């Protein structure tokens, strides 16, 4: 056949305009909704990935002492990486070109005090210069940039290596009256002991940046260090928000009087080679006789929050996608069924002229293809406009389990666009084919006479 | 241009033997053809007459390969069509048979020439140039040249049926089947359509077989068969 079927199909669009517009609207709405949903999921997944790998300093790969992930808290000395482990890991990973950066991390608990009031803390520690590289990674800035910024003050990496500085979460800062962080004063300018009962105690506490950290050292003794609060921060995680502090790795080591580390994090150059790098490191650590556990960043045991959130989001997305697909398929099927039944005698006439069933089906499929193509172009336009307005509106995004601080930013993912377009297109064609299939199977005489079903 | 019919040849274009067909209407089986035997020779202009429900349309549907008999034989130009599959029947209809329907059955979004061109589009043996020529000739034969770009709804009933005749003839069929072609037309247009069919029968030597119950037309045909209760009466 030549271009005649296309010409005929195009002209047929002008018949039953209202029905075709309704069908097209269903397809356009389905496609634009799929784009918006895909845009939401794309940004949610990237934000969560960036937050987990960079924001939480987990790395693409995290290495713990055997069973350390679960048992570290109960017995940190036994389940932490000792200097021999850390040195071996540095040797093993030294020649691996896919690794961009790496380093030890430590977490711990204790009490933080302003001299008058104390509150429990949960601390994470990493070398500030490594942290700078991690936080300034382009992928992290793109997706997690809103959370990188401190609420107040300056980042730890901006201070000399030996400065005992720390960042504390805003709730602790408020509780301890350390919510006006600044640069540490010269030692000679430090405030003397504060009378907690004095009327001006609060002002004096606010003017003094120093806090005291106390904890049980791993050798069993009670240990304490002073640190200056140079920043207030947001954790974005409500579980830790009330008691979270961050300080340089070597100072937390000093607090616990250890040379060990909780874990060893590795950041790769991209997100694509995690499983094979995990396998390689596992093999190398085993060969070196190290008793370690190696985790990929998205391992459910290491990142239950990422996995739980994404599972929840994916479930919602698939459920919504299924509803959208049902709306599209039912709308198209309903419309196509009415059209082919109405045009039964026309189908019969074409069959009597020698058109095979296949040719008749192709004609209707071309017609639906045109409706789908036009509708999807319109749907794409609606999607683009929706993206523009949603992103411009600055809607606060609250992913499950996260505190505020993020803005909804729909992001175009070409793969999702292509997948949505293909899916909606195939569904529309399938629905129209389903409708014309049954009618075209009717006897020609019945079709011509209009007695078909 | 003469209206005289050509002398029918002895070569049969249609041969039906012991054709049986019935329809199921709810719980009732209604016989339509009861062992019908029938023969149409090449070049004949034949009217099938009979009361409503006598089996005229069923007979034409069987000959046109758009309905299937329960038993019996249908030969079109020597081909046993009951043994053909659906695609082969489609090809046979396209190459050998032209259809004219009571309600014209034109595609409303196509112009006159596009409607006439329709059966040729699926005939791979016809080139684009030949197709164009045949369409032009068919439209000229039915005297609709100046309406070739018009859409069907811009034409009268008689003109629409002439378009249907042009479409039926465009494929150069051996046989044209017309089921009550004048049923939706007034008396004047009915006569014009029959005249046109007679004229084309004479000019092109195409075999015409049409059903009618319009008594005004019966004296215009060279051969008339009467069908009653699913069999041909003498």
Contacts between the chains, C-beta under 8 A, distances in Angstrom:
chain1	res1	chain2	res2	distance
A	1	B	121	5.7
A	1	B	122	6.6
A	2	B	121	6.8
A	2	B	128	7.3
A	4	B	114	7.3
A	4	B	117	7.3
A	4	B	118	8.0
A	4	B	121	5.1
A	5	B	121	7.9
A	7	B	114	7.8
A	8	B	107	7.0
A	8	B	109	6.7
A	8	B	110	6.4
A	8	B	114	7.8
A	11	B	109	3.7
A	11	B	110	7.1
A	12	B	109	5.6
A	14	B	109	6.7
A	15	B	108	7.2
A	15	B	109	6.4
A	345	B	103	7.4
A	345	B	105	6.1
A	346	B	105	6.9
A	346	B	107	6.3
A	348	B	66	7.5
A	348	B	105	7.7
A	349	B	99	7.5
A	349	B	101	6.8
A	349	B	105	4.0
A	349	B	107	7.9
A	350	B	118	7.3
A	351	B	66	7.0
A	351	B	90	7.1
A	352	B	64	6.5
A	352	B	66	5.3
A	352	B	93	6.1
A	352	B	99	4.7
A	353	B	93	6.9
A	353	B	94	6.5
A	353	B	99	6.9
A	353	B	118	5.9
A	353	B	119	4.3
A	353	B	122	7.6
A	353	B	167	7.6
A	353	B	171	8.0
A	354	B	90	5.0
A	354	B	91	6.4
A	354	B	93	4.7
A	354	B	94	2.4
A	354	B	95	7.4
A	354	B	119	5.9
A	354	B	122	5.6
A	354	B	123	7.5
A	354	B	171	7.9
A	355	B	90	6.7
A	355	B	122	6.0
A	356	B	86	7.1
A	356	B	87	5.4
A	356	B	90	4.6
A	357	B	86	6.8
A	359	B	122	6.4
A	443	B	66	7.4
A	443	B	67	6.1
A	443	B	68	7.6
A	444	B	61	7.9
A	444	B	66	3.7
A	444	B	67	7.0
A	445	B	57	7.8
A	445	B	58	8.0
A	445	B	61	4.3
A	445	B	66	4.9
A	445	B	67	4.1
A	448	B	66	6.9
A	448	B	101	6.5
A	448	B	105	7.0
A	449	B	57	7.7
